[in-house]
Amino acid sequence: MSNPEPASAPSVDRAFRKGIEDNPDKAANAQSGLGSLTAEQALALLDIQVRSRHLDFAALQLRGRGRGYYTIGSSGHEGNAAVAAAMRPDDPAFLHYRSGGFFLERARQGGYPHAVRDILLGMVAARDEPIAGGRHKVFGSRPLWVPPQTSTVASQLPKAVGMAFALKRANRLGVSTDLPGDAIVMCSFGDASANHSTATGAINAACYIAHMDLPMPLLFVCEDNGLGISVRTPPGWIEQNYRGRPGLRYFSADGCRLASAYEVASDAVRYVRETRKPAFLHLSTVRLLGHAGSDVALAYRDIEDLRSDEARDPVLATARMLVEAGVITPAEAQARYEAAQAEVEATVRAVEGRPMLSTAAEVMTPLAPRHPAKIDTEAARVVAEPARLQFWAPSVIDDEAARQQQRRRLPEHAGALPLAGHINRCLGDLMLKYPELMIFGEDVAKKGGVYGLTRGLQRRMGIGRVFDTLLDEQTILGLAIGAAQAGFLPIPEIQYLAYLHNAEDQIRGEAATLQFFSQAQYQNPMVVRIASYGYQKGFGGHFHNDNSIAVLRDIPGLIVASPSNGEDAAAMLRTCVAAAKVDGAVSVMLEPIALYNTRDLHEEGDGLYQSTYQHDAPSIPLGQARRYGEGNDLLLVSFANGVRMSRRVAKRLAAQGVDASVLDLRWLAPLPIDDLLREANAVGRVLVVDETRRSGGVSEGVIAQLVDAGFEGTLRRVTSLDSFIPLGPAADLVLLGEDDIERAALAMCGRAAP
């Protein structure tokens, strides 16, 4: 019988069995060659490694029978079990998809006996799999502090930085968290992932924070097998990039040699725990099977290379170490290997055929749970007056007259404010209401943001609650995700909408998916504020006047708020924060820059586009629109800048005999479908006014909803053009204008344009 092809499960299995049989018994001392591992520890880790190996074999067998749906394995990476052994079960771990050994050892440490079953349940997409419920095969466990990760390359690193950054602050600020004060955070990734901009940015952020003498107890573990699917990582590349980097202690170990891997991992963990500084553990590994599924390694690797990796098999090396140390005999090593095989195969039989998700409702249950009544109640809850007085108007009060004067300094007595003023005051009240709320982003601290919306908040609340970040949107959003998982309620700011696209996967692939892939066992509640849209009279060009939001509107479960005026902005912000608090919701608030300081509606000096701030104003429920006017000739449906333009146009239309009203959508996800249908059917003639683009813009979704609902009236739209926004007056050539709206409205009503 010929030898099976290298890099196949039969070949790897055969090589292990033969390697044990050929191993000479060099028993001399039961501790010889085990380093600081006890015999019991080493045996336990061998059992972990062989279970991980047989789980990989099972994945391939299940796929071959059409009963399994995931085959990225950990074979050759089982040395990462040594890293878990060096850590504690209450150290959060953001795991690479080849960290099976780590997960099994973490479960053993944590006294959880069902890890093998759970991994197999994930492979067969069983709905009773305890972390993702059949939605994905992930390593994850709430009690073991292993948040589930997606397969997006390196996307777990920024949020690991965020959690490590948040640990000390959580303890200092008294934020509720079940993590001990000396916990550290670990995240693992492959050598190919280390080249990704997300990884390099996260590692840079960790070094930056450490350079500022702030705690950053984070262990980066690079599991280096020399391959990114088929693309080789040049020998020495990882070491050259990370050894000697300022602010980052470098450790290196052979992940195929358990004892030395454990020694070095223990040193690295000890360093991070004691110094609260980041470290980089470079763990040399091999990849014994193909990348995944039907991948054939021989298509891009030499047979000698594959045989060389088989010779470094970490599971075989651990077994040989124990045999040579006299802890077990070759026969006993074989017996443990076969016992693990039997255990896994028996568990496969138990999980194979388990029920899978069978309805769309089942699939989507954890996606975005919403409790509207609880959200409304939470949004309506206000801070007591004494605390607000001390925050907004601190002074020593001697008599009632002085107290009355102090009350007049509260923001609700400051007179009419534009949109920016409402958001600023609302953020202050929210910080009082929620001690776990943090505001951060580029320039938000002393400067108060580019447009002043966070001005004065750091002075009033302190640098622990309001602070600047480095200029990296992936880091800003990663900080938010990690801090939220540590118990905070973050409100990160992205300076301009165009800058979001540098980091949108932190929302799309990470923040918005966590509840879905953990069945809401993990949450990262947050409200992302973004200065958005165009209409800045050509200032700044495309990078300061972006009107593309399609990437947000198609993210399942994401709340997208887009207010058009100050009073709505404050009320909607309170609703978003309440949804984060009640349901762990992830929200994005798109704030129209051009309206931040707009005070007038129709005529210069009329002051009709500002209002008095009300800290106790009624909340605005998710998905509730607002109508302006009672006109029934035409309904103008819009949002943000489009609302002000439409209201101005409605006045011009009235002078021409067209009685129009305006519906402000306010919520772009979920769209206010009930209100939209009710108002559209009442009027019968709808013009959607969309400042975003014609292709992929908001109007497409609005019109689709009306058509799907059987709307029988007249329906048209007017939008900005499918163009980037240029610099200067040329911006007006591609952005929707009031004249465009008026012409379309008159045409719909059978009137000639003036």
Secondary structure, 3 states (H helix, E strand, C coil): CCCCCCCCHHHHHHHHHHHHHCCCCCCCCCCCCCCCCCHHHHHHHHHHHHHHHHHHHHHHHHHHCCCCCCCCCCCCCHHHHHHHHHCCCCCCEECCCCCHHHHHHHHHHCCCCCHHHHHHHHHCCECCCCCCCCCCCCCCECCCCECCCCCCCCCHHHHHHHHHHHHHHHHHHCCCCCCCCCCCEEEEEECCHHHCHHHHHHHHHHHHHHHCCCCCCEEEEEEECCEECCEECCCCHHHHHHCCCCCCEEEEEECCCHHHHHHHHHHHHHHHHHHCCCEEEEEECCCCCCCCCCCCHHHCCCHHHHHHHHHCCHHHHHHHHHHHCCCCCHHHHHHHHHHHHHHHHHHHHHHCCCCECCCHHHHHCCCCCCCHHHHHHHHHCCCCHHHHHHHHCCCCCCCHHHHHHHHCCCHHHCCEECHHHHHHHHHHHHHHHCCCEEEEECCCCCCCCCCCCCCCHHHHHCCCCEEECCCCHHHHHHHHHHHHHCCCEEEEEECCHHHHCCCCHHHHHHHHHHHHHHCCCCCCCEEEEEEECCCCCCCCHHHHCCCCCHHHHCCCCCEEECCCCHHHHHHHHHHHHHHHHHHCCEEEEEEEHHHCCCCCCCCCCCCCCCEECCCCCCCCCCCCCEEECCCCCEEEEECCHHHHHHHHHHHHHHCCCCCEEEEECCEEECCCHHHHHHHHHHHCEEEEEEEEECCCCHHHHHHHHHHHCCCCCEEEEEEECCCCCCCHHHHHHCCCCHHHHHHHHHHHCCCCCC
